[in-house]
Amino acid sequence: MTERLEANEAGISRAAELLRAGGLVAFGTETVYGLGADATSDTAVARIFAAKERPRFNPLISHFPDAEAAFTEAVADDLARRLADRFWPGPLTLILPRQPDGTISDLAAAGLPSVAVRVPRGTVTAALLRATGRPVAAPSANLSGKVSPSDAYHVLRGLTGRIDAVLDSGPCPVGVESTVLDLTGTAPVLLRPGGVTIEALAEICGPISHPDDYTDTLPVSPGRMASHYAPSLPVRLDAQEVGADEALLAFGPELPGAGLVWNLSPSGTVDEAAARLFAGLRFLDSEGARRGLTRIAAMPIPRAGLGLAIRDRLRRAASPRPA
């Protein structure tokens, strides 16, 4: 049962309680309704992908009540701070390097060394984020591939029974997603146009590139890199047997004979496997290399539900590295 919460003190308190407990809460921003979860919890973030039937573990935007909170998770240079001063709170997402001691989960960051951060506009949204006290990952609150929701009715029509609650703050005034600007390279790159225009950004940034301007390399962004922050050890997919020189990424009953094992889910549950995927790849990569193993062998994952997203991520991990 999905609760419909009013945008008052009691409703905000209940929504924050659910988020802190690992629940899913849709909430309105100035752009669209987001499907929120505790961005520091792999398990909570995995529930977002399951609820949305999202086929890939693309990076998720983490939301904060103010820039100071956002920059505890992201490394901000002078340009990032000037953009934050001008456009936050507001419909601008910045892609920045992750803080070494940041708490955002690998699943929310899609295993990348960068994070997407935003300070949304709205008194109800700010109150919710302050009450939660943690970064809140929140893609649009709709089934993957469907139209983004601009009011609570749209959310309920698509996600009733899949999420714990929706905090109804009325229609969203902007109604289109935030602008996404990548600041991790030598020049700003517009990854998604949105509520802040490129002309307004250029007043502070100067010239801004678009991914289509590049022919040889593309910025690390959702769905654009075939080899997506891959491990240093080669990855072998759909392994039916494993050698002593291989590290095994297991799912369900383990294959015998591996030099090292990380089981995504001994019970064969794809939701658990999704929550443990990035930690498992990092462990097998570092410990496997330390032990002199030659590759990571990944057991088959079902082609259903979050299994599709896991398989997509593993396929990217196994792709040839850019020359």
Steps between C-alpha positions, in 0.01 A plus 500: 500500500637842403432779749394840372647756739398862531767767469481604865722444802356154570525391138858622464597326826345173383669523159840561661443207737431270205808619312727447801358148536592410141159570345405660170324837512400707198512874557446811295774737393484807278575274199318166530416253776803298605505145634710540812713253696788525744796555265742354755328157496564255216187308599277807496643616165446153352132536586485807272620298201255220584201733542573686176589181308807692395713291261838655588684614808546852370621760750226653714478862610539551874303785654601726789343783701788740426833532319703445817344157541549417130867589512565259786441228238640671188829682445411855398739733322449874461279458191272253677460737792418794274238292320355390834484861620309598187270203435446315830244435618381432149481262203875448447687172559879506518721200427807528724773271637402298806643599836745231620301462823158541339207284606305470173477134405679352200162391362368858502821617329499202259850415616641822357752735664249784458163587654197693378383755758215749515331738743134515391274798551192488723429538870342154534788332316760682709319408821489133396871492417592671827280261698650197325855611576655292223552537126183393319540332162201577283446437130158588359216315674371300204550162339808503280423639156171660604424871518645675804236589762421860584242434773424236764217349293744412222725329755221296652366397161834344409655388829219417746599188690863527388604779739433583863361852472458815296530840665241710317623858465283579197597553135865565410549855369776423247382160380821397318808336647802688629785606276801270546847655469816290518791681665736202530699577184706790374190685375132495602285255303121521476369146544129586514316822429237588756369767732813720481583617149841460342504876441462566873775250580732651241484834679702334778676212322584649166484256206324172582546183300238236419588129477424508127796739461736208569597234248774299674402515866181563689455615858412241760124536521191281517506234231773659287804285574511138385776423752344657808757538781606138442721298738869467415464122479323375185142382553364177348121479476253211551761269648392136528831389654787681668874451533731534797655807336163680486295701749134395498210746507238249607122506493319223685686171560871561437706330233788301654869564445534882502800675651271758664121538532250781554140379496256769389209305647528146636119474480497614135309826563565769240414789737768384744741444210447856375577645842825298522620533140742793516647398834555151360673620185729728701587223747573236234702749296725619783534173692518292182784713366678476836479120481623491141171381346454557127133596460153523653252232394138611538229237531178543294240747629130456410364722224213634708437796731822646638683212334494698176670795670762275660571334166530840332756614760698176469498527121648848530758375750600229253519731197843569346673798661539814288843515338 
